[in-house]
Amino acid sequence: MIELKSAEEIGRMEVTGQFVGELLAELSSVAAVGVNLMDLEHHARRRIKERGAESCYWDYAPSFGRGPFRNVLCLSVNDAVLHGLPHDYVLRDGDLLSIDMAVGIDGWVTDSALSVIVGTPDPADLKLIEATEVALEAGITAAQPGGRLGDISAAIGEVARSYGYGVNAEFGGHGIGRTMHEAPHIPNNGRARRGLKLQPGLTIAIEPWFCRSTDKIKFDNDGWTIRSADGSRTAHSEHTVAITASGPQILTRRPTHGVVSADSTSKPATAS
């Protein structure tokens, strides 16, 4: 069942989204060579507790995964792209890190993700992250009232192909609001002018993710971490968006432009 949100409810989601955007930007600046993934995890736990918010990841137990997820972040490094379990790993120069989080405040949830390069960026990694950001921007632009869900999917897929990347449709975007995962599912590839009609009040998470040289994935033995099947690097970008009568509204905007490298040479993101 799809629940359309009122303007007041979207405003409450935007409060959550502001916190998520601020914390993601903060975490991207904390990520650096020599920082342990668990330091990022505990930093986020502290900030969430201070805000009086609740992590949507803690105790999350879907059909996949091995036991409840007992972290507040998904931290995916290099060939890992989704659902990476925070663990005792020290970031190295050139690592590509994706940070994903979903939080609820006063019963309203938003979800967002970004990818950063720690230290010295590889141009191929910059291109990969740029592709996810451009695809995210294209998907948001396509999320117009009166349009179709397939418009979003088609826009994302078109960007992926223009950069030379394949698209995996097993995991994608989703509805969001009172809970982290609501209907509908939003594949990262599809046909324009097909599918659900987009109506004002629909709130969705749009999340393109690409692997550099494959569209196949594999799971780690932990049952959670998803990697590219061929070991190639990956990237992930995500925003929570509300469909309004005047067009799409990004609810998880970050206070500054998103960062694709955690050093001073970073390139601004397009969908901040």
C-alpha positions as CSV (number, residue, x, y, z in Angstrom):
1,M,0.0,0.0,0.0
2,I,1.3,3.5,-0.9
3,E,0.6,6.3,1.5
4,L,0.6,9.8,0.2
5,K,1.9,12.3,2.7
6,S,0.4,15.7,3.5
7,A,2.5,18.9,3.3
8,E,2.8,18.9,7.1
9,E,4.0,15.4,7.1
10,I,6.6,16.1,4.4
11,G,7.7,19.0,6.5
12,R,8.3,16.7,9.4
13,M,10.3,14.4,7.1
14,E,12.3,17.3,6.0
15,V,13.4,17.9,9.7
16,T,14.7,14.3,9.7
17,G,16.3,14.8,6.3
18,Q,18.2,17.9,7.5
19,F,19.8,15.9,10.3
20,V,20.6,13.0,8.0
21,G,22.2,15.4,5.4
22,E,24.2,17.2,8.1
23,L,25.5,14.0,9.6
24,L,26.4,12.5,6.2
25,A,28.4,15.6,5.3
26,E,30.1,15.4,8.7
27,L,31.0,11.8,8.3
28,S,32.4,12.4,4.9
29,S,34.8,15.0,6.4
30,V,35.7,12.6,9.2
31,A,36.6,9.8,6.9
32,A,40.4,9.9,6.3
33,V,43.4,7.7,5.9
34,G,44.0,6.0,9.2
35,V,40.4,6.2,10.4
36,N,38.8,3.0,11.5
37,L,35.3,2.2,10.1
38,M,34.2,1.6,13.7
39,D,35.2,5.2,14.6
40,L,32.7,6.4,11.9
41,E,30.1,4.0,13.3
42,H,30.5,5.2,16.9
43,H,30.6,8.9,15.8
44,A,27.2,8.4,14.1
45,R,25.8,6.5,17.1
46,R,26.8,9.4,19.3
47,R,25.3,12.1,17.1
48,I,22.0,10.1,16.7
49,K,21.7,9.7,20.4
50,E,22.4,13.4,21.0
51,R,19.6,14.3,18.5
52,G,17.1,12.0,20.2
53,A,16.7,10.2,16.8
54,E,16.5,6.5,16.1
55,S,18.5,4.5,13.6
56,C,16.4,2.5,11.2
57,Y,19.2,0.0,10.7
58,W,19.6,-1.1,14.3
59,D,17.9,-4.5,14.6
60,Y,16.8,-4.4,11.0
61,A,16.2,-8.0,9.9
62,P,14.9,-8.5,6.3
63,S,14.8,-11.8,4.5
64,F,18.4,-11.5,3.5
65,G,21.1,-10.8,6.0
66,R,22.4,-13.0,8.8
67,G,20.6,-12.0,12.0
68,P,19.6,-8.4,13.0
69,F,21.8,-5.6,11.7
70,R,23.4,-4.1,14.8
71,N,24.9,-0.9,13.4
72,V,23.6,2.6,12.5
73,L,25.6,2.9,9.3
74,C,26.2,0.9,6.2
75,L,29.9,1.4,5.4
76,S,30.9,-0.2,2.1
77,V,34.6,-0.1,0.9
78,N,35.9,-0.4,-2.7
79,D,34.2,-3.4,-4.3
80,A,31.5,-3.4,-1.6
81,V,28.5,-1.3,-2.6
82,L,25.5,-1.9,-0.3
83,H,24.8,-3.0,3.3
84,G,28.5,-3.1,4.3
85,L,28.9,-4.1,7.9
86,P,31.0,-1.7,9.9
87,H,34.0,-3.6,11.2
88,D,37.6,-3.3,12.3
89,Y,39.1,-1.9,9.1
90,V,41.5,1.1,8.9
91,L,40.9,3.3,5.8
92,R,43.8,3.4,3.4
93,D,44.9,5.9,0.8
94,G,42.7,5.7,-2.3
95,D,39.9,3.7,-0.7
96,L,36.4,4.4,-2.1
97,L,33.9,4.5,0.8
98,S,30.1,4.5,0.5
99,I,28.2,5.8,3.6
100,D,24.5,5.0,3.9
101,M,22.1,5.8,6.7
102,A,18.4,6.0,7.5
103,V,17.1,7.7,10.7
104,G,13.7,8.4,12.2
105,I,12.8,11.5,14.2
106,D,9.4,11.7,15.9
107,G,8.2,8.8,13.7
108,W,9.3,10.2,10.3
109,V,12.2,8.6,8.4
110,T,14.6,9.6,5.7
111,D,17.4,7.7,4.0
112,S,20.5,9.0,2.1
113,A,23.9,7.9,0.9
114,L,27.1,9.2,-0.6
115,S,30.5,7.9,-1.8
116,V,33.8,9.5,-1.0
117,I,37.4,8.7,-1.9
118,V,39.8,8.8,1.1
119,G,43.1,10.4,0.3
120,T,44.5,10.3,-3.3
121,P,41.7,9.9,-5.8
122,D,41.9,7.6,-8.9
123,P,40.3,9.3,-11.9
124,A,38.3,6.1,-12.7
125,D,36.8,6.3,-9.2
126,L,35.9,9.9,-9.6
127,K,34.2,9.1,-12.8
128,L,32.3,6.2,-11.1
129,I,31.1,8.4,-8.3
130,E,30.2,11.2,-10.7
131,A,28.0,8.8,-12.6
132,T,26.0,7.9,-9.6
133,E,25.5,11.6,-8.7
134,V,24.5,12.6,-12.2
135,A,22.1,9.6,-12.3
136,L,20.7,10.7,-9.0
137,E,20.1,14.2,-10.3
138,A,18.5,12.8,-13.4
139,G,16.3,10.5,-11.4
140,I,15.2,13.4,-9.2
141,T,14.5,15.7,-12.2
142,A,12.4,12.9,-13.7
143,A,10.3,12.6,-10.5
144,Q,7.6,15.0,-11.7
145,P,3.9,15.0,-10.6
146,G,1.9,13.3,-13.4
147,G,4.9,11.4,-14.6
148,R,5.5,7.7,-14.1
149,L,7.8,5.7,-11.9
150,G,9.5,4.3,-15.0
151,D,10.6,7.8,-15.9
152,I,12.9,7.8,-12.8
153,S,14.2,4.4,-13.6
154,A,14.8,5.1,-17.2
155,A,16.6,8.4,-16.4
156,I,19.0,6.5,-14.1
157,G,19.6,3.7,-16.5
158,E,20.3,6.2,-19.4
159,V,23.0,7.9,-17.3
160,A,24.6,4.6,-16.4
161,R,24.9,3.5,-20.0
162,S,26.2,6.9,-21.1
163,Y,29.1,6.4,-18.7
164,G,29.6,2.9,-19.9
165,Y,28.3,1.1,-16.8
166,G,25.8,-1.7,-16.5
167,V,22.8,-1.6,-14.2
168,N,21.7,-4.1,-11.6
169,A,18.0,-4.0,-10.9
170,E,18.0,-6.4,-7.8
171,F,18.3,-3.5,-5.4
172,G,17.2,0.0,-5.9
173,G,15.1,2.9,-4.5
174,H,12.0,2.6,-2.5
175,G,9.1,4.4,-0.8
176,I,9.8,5.9,2.6
177,G,8.1,7.8,5.3
178,R,6.8,6.2,8.4
179,T,9.2,3.3,7.9
180,M,12.5,2.9,6.0
181,H,11.1,0.7,3.3
182,E,7.7,1.3,1.8
183,A,6.1,0.7,-1.6
184,P,7.0,1.2,-4.3
185,H,10.3,-0.4,-5.4
186,I,12.2,1.9,-7.8
187,P,14.6,-0.1,-10.1
188,N,17.6,1.7,-11.4
189,N,16.7,0.8,-15.0
190,G,13.3,0.8,-16.7
191,R,11.0,2.2,-19.4
192,A,9.8,5.8,-19.4
193,R,6.1,6.5,-19.3
194,R,5.4,3.1,-17.6
195,G,4.5,2.1,-14.1
196,L,2.9,3.9,-11.1
197,K,1.7,7.5,-11.7
198,L,3.7,9.9,-9.6
199,Q,1.3,12.0,-7.4
200,P,2.0,14.8,-5.0
201,G,2.6,13.4,-1.5
202,L,4.6,10.4,-2.7
203,T,7.9,10.2,-0.8
204,I,10.7,8.0,-2.1
205,A,14.4,7.3,-1.8
206,I,16.1,7.4,-5.1
207,E,19.5,5.5,-5.0
208,P,21.6,4.7,-8.1
209,W,24.6,2.5,-7.5
210,F,27.0,1.2,-10.1
211,C,29.9,-1.2,-10.4
212,R,32.8,-0.3,-12.6
213,S,32.8,-3.4,-14.9
214,T,29.9,-5.6,-14.1
215,D,26.2,-5.6,-13.3
216,K,26.5,-8.8,-11.2
217,I,26.7,-8.9,-7.4
218,K,27.7,-11.4,-4.7
219,F,27.1,-11.5,-0.9
220,D,29.8,-11.8,1.7
221,N,29.6,-14.6,4.2
222,D,28.1,-12.1,6.7
223,G,24.9,-12.3,4.7
224,W,24.8,-8.5,4.5
225,T,27.7,-6.9,2.5
226,I,27.0,-6.8,-1.2
227,R,30.0,-6.6,-3.6
228,S,30.6,-6.5,-7.3
229,A,30.9,-10.0,-8.6
230,D,34.2,-9.3,-10.3
231,G,35.8,-7.3,-7.6
232,S,35.6,-4.0,-9.4
233,R,35.0,-0.8,-7.5
234,T,31.5,0.5,-6.8
235,A,29.7,3.7,-5.8
236,H,26.3,4.7,-4.4
237,S,24.4,8.0,-4.1
238,E,20.9,8.5,-2.6
239,H,18.5,11.2,-1.5
240,T,15.0,11.1,0.0
241,V,12.6,13.0,-2.3
242,A,9.0,14.2,-2.0
243,I,6.8,14.6,-5.1
244,T,5.0,18.0,-4.8
245,A,2.6,19.8,-7.0
246,S,5.5,22.1,-8.1
247,G,8.0,19.3,-8.6
248,P,10.5,17.1,-6.7
249,Q,11.7,18.3,-3.3
250,I,15.0,16.9,-1.9
251,L,14.5,16.3,1.8
252,T,18.1,15.2,2.6
253,R,20.0,18.1,1.2
254,R,23.5,18.5,2.7
255,P,24.7,21.8,4.2
256,T,27.5,22.0,1.6
257,H,28.1,20.3,-1.7
258,G,28.6,16.6,-1.4
259,V,32.2,15.4,-1.5
260,V,33.6,12.7,-3.8
261,S,37.1,12.8,-2.2
262,A,37.9,13.3,1.5
263,D,40.8,15.6,0.8
264,S,41.2,19.1,-0.4
265,T,41.1,18.2,-4.1
266,S,37.6,16.9,-3.9
267,K,35.1,17.6,-6.7
268,P,31.6,18.9,-5.7
269,A,28.6,16.7,-6.1
270,T,25.8,17.8,-8.4
271,A,22.9,16.6,-6.1
272,S,23.9,17.9,-2.7
